[in-house]
Amino acid sequence: MRRARGGKRGYILAEALVSAALASLAGVLAVTLLVWSARTIDRAQSAVGAIRVLDRLYQESRLASPEALGRPASGYVGRYQWVRIPGRPLGDVAGQEPDLKLADSPIPVRLVVQWTAGGKADRRQLQAIVRPAITEPAP
């Protein structure tokens, strides 16, 4: 009888240890999943923020003068670093003098936004052809 009792106690102890191990494993997996989902959410929100910055830069480019739009520019918006890289105006012909009538011709522009989220660097870019804002003649 003594052996039977001791065997049952050992079995209950082993079952309790296995249950505790499984509970701690479930806890570790839950914390890991929580950290992973937080990083993923941060990266997704950062990508949406980068799209908003690109939209803002595009809208500002549409309002820029031909001179300002033809120069490279860069800066920061929050945690986003941006660069505007203009191309050659579409009215320019290589080897010829620029025509004053085509001073406000459309300019190809590349907008690049870079940021770091979740420990990883990421970037988005937008290529567009932008017509500079036309300045009103002075009366």
Protein Blocks (a to p, Z undefined) as FASTA:
>chain_A
ZZmmmmmmmmmmmmmmmmmmmmmmmmmmmmmmmmmmmmmmmmmmmmmmmmmmmmmmmmmm
mmpcfklmmpccdddehjbccdddddddfkbcghiacdfklmmgccdddddddddeehia
cddddddddddddddddZZ
